[in-house]
Amino acid sequence: MNINQEKNSKKYDDVHEILEGILQKMNIRASVTQSDFLDAPYFQIQSKDSVLLIGEHGQHLHALQTFVKRVVEKKQGGYCPPFLIDVDDYQRHHIEQIKENARMGAQRVRYFKKEITLPPMNSYERRIIHTTLMEDPDVATESVGEGENRRVVIKPVII
């Protein structure tokens, strides 16, 4: 293990420790396990209080992810490599749904030879769309718009 891998491993140990501490302070009984998903550490929370942790449209889960990232950055003095926090596979299912929507959109673009514009989404969701379709030779993707109205356009590749 090189020095950078050791530092990243330490940061991920901190993620696990901070996450368990937050759950304990919230009086939420949960187990936290770590694995890999999408080439990044994946922290899976299993709890009977999953609805509280996820929130409406994943808002609480997103806030928890952001908060833990900031705490780790402050504790470690800077950059924190990417990681994903999930509760009862909510994020994993959401990511799979985004990928499926991207593939269906690409299929429509190939069939009708006309670009489509997807609904607004955050940068993480847009990145999933771009990554999912990047190997498809028949379509190209582009982000357009600003702020909360930023969205992905899937276009046919004309040769």
C-alpha positions as CSV (number, residue, x, y, z in Angstrom):
1,M,0.0,0.0,0.0
2,N,1.5,3.4,-1.0
3,I,1.3,6.6,1.1
4,N,-1.7,8.0,-0.8
5,Q,-3.7,4.7,-0.4
6,E,-2.9,4.7,3.4
7,K,-4.1,8.3,3.7
8,N,-7.3,7.5,1.8
9,S,-7.8,4.4,3.9
10,K,-7.5,6.5,7.1
11,K,-10.0,9.0,5.7
12,Y,-12.5,6.2,5.0
13,D,-11.9,4.8,8.5
14,D,-12.9,8.3,9.7
15,V,-16.0,8.2,7.5
16,H,-17.1,5.0,9.2
17,E,-16.3,6.3,12.7
18,I,-18.1,9.6,12.1
19,L,-21.1,8.0,10.6
20,E,-21.5,5.6,13.5
21,G,-21.1,8.5,15.9
22,I,-23.8,10.6,14.2
23,L,-26.2,7.7,14.2
24,Q,-25.5,7.0,17.9
25,K,-26.1,10.7,18.8
26,M,-29.4,10.6,16.8
27,N,-30.4,7.5,18.9
28,I,-30.8,5.5,15.7
29,R,-30.0,1.8,16.0
30,A,-28.2,0.9,12.8
31,S,-25.4,-1.2,11.4
32,V,-22.8,0.3,9.0
33,T,-20.9,-1.9,6.6
34,Q,-18.3,-0.8,4.0
35,S,-17.8,-2.2,0.5
36,D,-17.1,-0.8,-3.0
37,F,-19.6,0.4,-5.5
38,L,-18.9,2.4,-8.7
39,D,-15.2,2.3,-7.9
40,A,-15.6,4.1,-4.6
41,P,-16.1,3.2,-1.0
42,Y,-19.7,2.5,-0.2
43,F,-21.1,2.8,3.3
44,Q,-24.3,0.8,3.7
45,I,-26.6,1.7,6.7
46,Q,-29.2,-0.9,7.7
47,S,-31.8,0.5,10.1
48,K,-35.4,0.2,11.1
49,D,-35.4,4.1,10.9
50,S,-34.4,4.1,7.2
51,V,-37.4,6.4,6.3
52,L,-36.0,9.1,8.8
53,L,-32.5,8.7,7.4
54,I,-33.5,8.9,3.7
55,G,-36.1,11.7,3.9
56,E,-38.3,12.9,1.1
57,H,-36.6,12.2,-2.3
58,G,-33.4,11.3,-0.4
59,Q,-32.9,14.8,1.0
60,H,-31.8,13.6,4.5
61,L,-29.5,11.1,3.0
62,H,-27.9,13.7,0.8
63,A,-27.5,16.1,3.8
64,L,-25.9,13.2,5.8
65,Q,-23.5,12.5,2.9
66,T,-22.5,16.2,2.7
67,F,-22.2,16.6,6.5
68,V,-20.0,13.6,6.9
69,K,-17.8,14.7,4.0
70,R,-17.3,18.2,5.5
71,V,-16.5,16.7,8.9
72,V,-13.9,14.3,7.4
73,E,-12.4,17.2,5.4
74,K,-12.1,19.3,8.5
75,K,-10.7,16.4,10.6
76,Q,-8.1,15.5,7.9
77,G,-7.3,19.1,6.9
78,G,-8.5,19.2,3.3
79,Y,-9.6,17.0,0.4
80,C,-11.6,13.9,1.0
81,P,-11.7,11.3,-1.7
82,P,-15.2,10.4,-3.0
83,F,-17.4,7.9,-1.1
84,L,-21.1,7.0,-1.0
85,I,-23.4,6.6,1.9
86,D,-26.5,4.6,1.4
87,V,-29.5,3.5,3.5
88,D,-31.2,0.2,2.8
89,D,-30.0,0.4,-0.9
90,Y,-31.9,3.6,-1.6
91,Q,-28.9,5.2,-3.5
92,R,-28.1,1.9,-5.3
93,H,-31.7,1.6,-6.6
94,H,-31.7,5.3,-7.5
95,I,-28.5,5.0,-9.5
96,E,-29.8,2.0,-11.3
97,Q,-32.9,3.9,-12.2
98,I,-30.9,6.8,-13.6
99,K,-28.8,4.4,-15.7
100,E,-32.0,2.7,-17.0
101,N,-33.5,6.1,-17.9
102,A,-30.2,7.0,-19.8
103,R,-30.3,3.8,-21.8
104,M,-34.0,4.2,-22.6
105,G,-33.3,7.8,-23.7
106,A,-30.4,6.7,-25.9
107,Q,-32.7,4.1,-27.4
108,R,-35.3,6.7,-28.3
109,V,-32.6,9.0,-29.8
110,R,-31.2,6.1,-31.9
111,Y,-34.7,5.2,-33.1
112,F,-36.1,8.7,-33.8
113,K,-32.7,10.3,-34.8
114,K,-33.7,13.3,-32.7
115,E,-32.1,14.7,-29.5
116,I,-33.9,14.5,-26.2
117,T,-33.5,16.7,-23.1
118,L,-33.8,15.0,-19.7
119,P,-35.3,16.7,-16.6
120,P,-33.0,18.9,-14.4
121,M,-30.7,16.9,-12.2
122,N,-27.7,17.4,-9.9
123,S,-24.1,17.1,-11.0
124,Y,-23.8,13.5,-9.6
125,E,-26.9,12.3,-11.5
126,R,-25.7,14.0,-14.7
127,R,-22.3,12.3,-14.3
128,I,-24.0,8.9,-14.1
129,I,-25.9,9.7,-17.4
130,H,-22.6,10.8,-19.1
131,T,-20.7,7.7,-17.8
132,T,-23.5,5.3,-18.7
133,L,-23.7,6.5,-22.3
134,M,-20.0,7.4,-23.0
135,E,-19.3,4.0,-24.7
136,D,-22.4,4.2,-26.9
137,P,-21.1,5.1,-30.4
138,D,-24.6,6.2,-31.6
139,V,-25.2,9.0,-29.1
140,A,-23.5,11.9,-27.4
141,T,-24.4,13.7,-24.2
142,E,-24.0,17.3,-23.2
143,S,-25.0,19.2,-20.1
144,V,-26.9,22.4,-20.7
145,G,-28.4,25.1,-18.5
146,E,-27.4,26.7,-15.3
147,G,-27.8,26.0,-11.6
148,E,-30.8,23.9,-10.6
149,N,-32.0,23.9,-14.2
150,R,-28.9,22.1,-15.5
151,R,-29.9,19.0,-17.5
152,V,-28.4,16.4,-19.9
153,V,-29.2,16.4,-23.7
154,I,-28.8,13.1,-25.5
155,K,-28.0,13.6,-29.2
156,P,-27.7,11.3,-32.1
157,V,-24.1,11.0,-33.5
158,I,-24.3,11.8,-37.3
159,I,-21.5,10.3,-39.3
